[in-house]
């Protein structure tokens, strides 16, 4: 079991499959783009599977595939099936912008993908174009409907909330949960290189909650938050779906963090907001054994800090652009 010096057991691995993306979201991709890692320096299918098997043997039970945009990776279905078949792995999830998801969703479902998050930050097509610098809003909404039709319950809808950009749509998103098995997840805007973060754009959890409660005077029912869950979960009484708030900035969940992140270039990142990384790709290509890799991973987990430094310190810290981390 991968346990750090604070007793946190790491059972959740997020694997970024690519740095490429077919959108240019304001909070994720700098307008000028980013320098992408050359293809030969990204992990191969075999390297990803080797590390996934190692992490599963060390106690990882949930694996989430991210990007960039993971549906751009040609071996996505193959990787999903391979990881889902690993002993110990109980769930494989995907976080996607949904733009091309419908082309692969049936195959992914058959391969064992059992958790699905689709990111869409507005319900207005014109605003979608200004926020993502691309078209395709109806395709994303169609992917959400397709996922519901395939039986995903819930389909999680990730919404990064930004003041003066889309914070006027909170209740429109809540309405999506009235008749559909959706879990809308409102995410506090986070600072990363290239997104020109300022605290004035960040809408805190308490403010989001107050806005929703004002619209729904019957109140919100509190739902169970499983251990290690980063979201605070609620439901409007009588609604089929649910609403969650991810409070990375104002109410950090570091004490229960069970996550590790493997970048597309093979670097292991033990904290989303930390700049420290270690290259497992280089170790593999230099002939490291499984025992060698286990030792490198254990040492990295041991160095994990108790908590991140807070939103204002994070904003001053050099880190990857979000597109190269995968959330």
TAPEBEL-V158622 format. One record per residue. N is the residue number from 0. BURIAL is 1 if it has 16 or more other ideal C-beta (glycine too) atoms within 10 Angstrom, else 0. Layout:
n:N burial:BURIAL
n:N burial:BURIAL
This chain:
n:0 burial:0
n:1 burial:1
n:2 burial:0
n:3 burial:1
n:4 burial:0
n:5 burial:0
n:6 burial:0
n:7 burial:1
n:8 burial:0
n:9 burial:1
n:10 burial:1
n:11 burial:1
n:12 burial:1
n:13 burial:1
n:14 burial:1
n:15 burial:1
n:16 burial:1
n:17 burial:1
n:18 burial:1
n:19 burial:1
n:20 burial:1
n:21 burial:0
n:22 burial:1
n:23 burial:1
n:24 burial:1
n:25 burial:1
n:26 burial:1
n:27 burial:1
n:28 burial:1
n:29 burial:1
n:30 burial:0
n:31 burial:0
n:32 burial:0
n:33 burial:1
n:34 burial:0
n:35 burial:1
n:36 burial:1
n:37 burial:0
n:38 burial:0
n:39 burial:0
n:40 burial:0
n:41 burial:1
n:42 burial:1
n:43 burial:0
n:44 burial:0
n:45 burial:0
n:46 burial:0
n:47 burial:1
n:48 burial:1
n:49 burial:1
n:50 burial:1
n:51 burial:1
n:52 burial:1
n:53 burial:1
n:54 burial:1
n:55 burial:1
n:56 burial:0
n:57 burial:1
n:58 burial:0
n:59 burial:1
n:60 burial:0
n:61 burial:1
n:62 burial:1
n:63 burial:1
n:64 burial:1
n:65 burial:1
n:66 burial:1
n:67 burial:1
n:68 burial:1
n:69 burial:1
n:70 burial:1
n:71 burial:1
n:72 burial:1
n:73 burial:0
n:74 burial:0
n:75 burial:1
n:76 burial:1
n:77 burial:0
n:78 burial:1
n:79 burial:1
n:80 burial:1
n:81 burial:1
n:82 burial:1
n:83 burial:1
n:84 burial:0
n:85 burial:1
n:86 burial:0
n:87 burial:0
n:88 burial:1
n:89 burial:0
n:90 burial:0
n:91 burial:1
n:92 burial:1
n:93 burial:1
n:94 burial:1
n:95 burial:1
n:96 burial:1
n:97 burial:1
n:98 burial:1
n:99 burial:1
n:100 burial:1
n:101 burial:1
n:102 burial:0
n:103 burial:1
n:104 burial:1
n:105 burial:0
n:106 burial:0
n:107 burial:1
n:108 burial:1
n:109 burial:0
n:110 burial:1
n:111 burial:1
n:112 burial:1
n:113 burial:1
n:114 burial:1
n:115 burial:1
n:116 burial:1
n:117 burial:1
n:118 burial:1
n:119 burial:1
n:120 burial:1
n:121 burial:1
n:122 burial:1
n:123 burial:0
n:124 burial:0
n:125 burial:0
n:126 burial:1
n:127 burial:1
n:128 burial:0
n:129 burial:0
n:130 burial:1
n:131 burial:1
n:132 burial:0
n:133 burial:0
n:134 burial:0
n:135 burial:1
n:136 burial:1
n:137 burial:0
n:138 burial:0
n:139 burial:1
n:140 burial:1
n:141 burial:0
n:142 burial:1
n:143 burial:1
n:144 burial:0
n:145 burial:1
n:146 burial:1
n:147 burial:1
n:148 burial:0
n:149 burial:1
n:150 burial:0
n:151 burial:1
n:152 burial:0
n:153 burial:1
n:154 burial:1
n:155 burial:1
n:156 burial:1
n:157 burial:1
n:158 burial:1
n:159 burial:1
n:160 burial:1
n:161 burial:1
n:162 burial:1
n:163 burial:0
n:164 burial:1
n:165 burial:1
n:166 burial:1
n:167 burial:0
n:168 burial:1
n:169 burial:1
n:170 burial:0
n:171 burial:0
n:172 burial:1
n:173 burial:1
n:174 burial:1
n:175 burial:1
n:176 burial:1
n:177 burial:0
n:178 burial:0
n:179 burial:1
n:180 burial:0
n:181 burial:1
n:182 burial:1
n:183 burial:1
n:184 burial:1
n:185 burial:1
n:186 burial:1
n:187 burial:1
n:188 burial:1
n:189 burial:1
n:190 burial:1
n:191 burial:1
n:192 burial:1
n:193 burial:1
n:194 burial:1
n:195 burial:0
n:196 burial:1
n:197 burial:0
n:198 burial:0
n:199 burial:0
n:200 burial:1
n:201 burial:1
n:202 burial:1
n:203 burial:1
n:204 burial:1
n:205 burial:0
n:206 burial:1
n:207 burial:1
n:208 burial:1
n:209 burial:0
n:210 burial:1
n:211 burial:1
n:212 burial:0
n:213 burial:0
n:214 burial:0
n:215 burial:1
n:216 burial:0
n:217 burial:0
n:218 burial:0
n:219 burial:1
n:220 burial:0
n:221 burial:0
n:222 burial:0
n:223 burial:0
n:224 burial:0
n:225 burial:0
n:226 burial:0
n:227 burial:1
n:228 burial:0
n:229 burial:1
n:230 burial:1
n:231 burial:1
n:232 burial:1
n:233 burial:1
n:234 burial:1
n:235 burial:1
n:236 burial:0
n:237 burial:0
n:238 burial:1
n:239 burial:0
n:240 burial:1
n:241 burial:1
n:242 burial:1
n:243 burial:1
n:244 burial:1
n:245 burial:1
n:246 burial:1
n:247 burial:1
n:248 burial:1
n:249 burial:0
n:250 burial:0
n:251 burial:1
n:252 burial:1
n:253 burial:0
n:254 burial:0
n:255 burial:0
n:256 burial:1
n:257 burial:1
n:258 burial:1
n:259 burial:1
n:260 burial:1
n:261 burial:1
n:262 burial:1
n:263 burial:1
n:264 burial:1
n:265 burial:1
n:266 burial:1
n:267 burial:1
n:268 burial:1
n:269 burial:1
n:270 burial:1
n:271 burial:1
n:272 burial:1
n:273 burial:1
n:274 burial:0
n:275 burial:0
n:276 burial:1
n:277 burial:1
n:278 burial:1
n:279 burial:1
n:280 burial:1
n:281 burial:0
n:282 burial:1
n:283 burial:1
n:284 burial:0
n:285 burial:0
n:286 burial:0
n:287 burial:0
n:288 burial:0
n:289 burial:0
n:290 burial:0
n:291 burial:0
n:292 burial:1
n:293 burial:1
n:294 burial:0
n:295 burial:1
n:296 burial:1
n:297 burial:0
n:298 burial:0
n:299 burial:1
n:300 burial:1
n:301 burial:0
n:302 burial:0
n:303 burial:1
n:304 burial:0
n:305 burial:0
n:306 burial:0
n:307 burial:1
n:308 burial:0
n:309 burial:0
n:310 burial:1
n:311 burial:0
n:312 burial:0
n:313 burial:1
n:314 burial:1
n:315 burial:0
n:316 burial:0
n:317 burial:0
n:318 burial:1
n:319 burial:1
n:320 burial:1
n:321 burial:1
n:322 burial:1
n:323 burial:1
n:324 burial:1
n:325 burial:1
n:326 burial:1
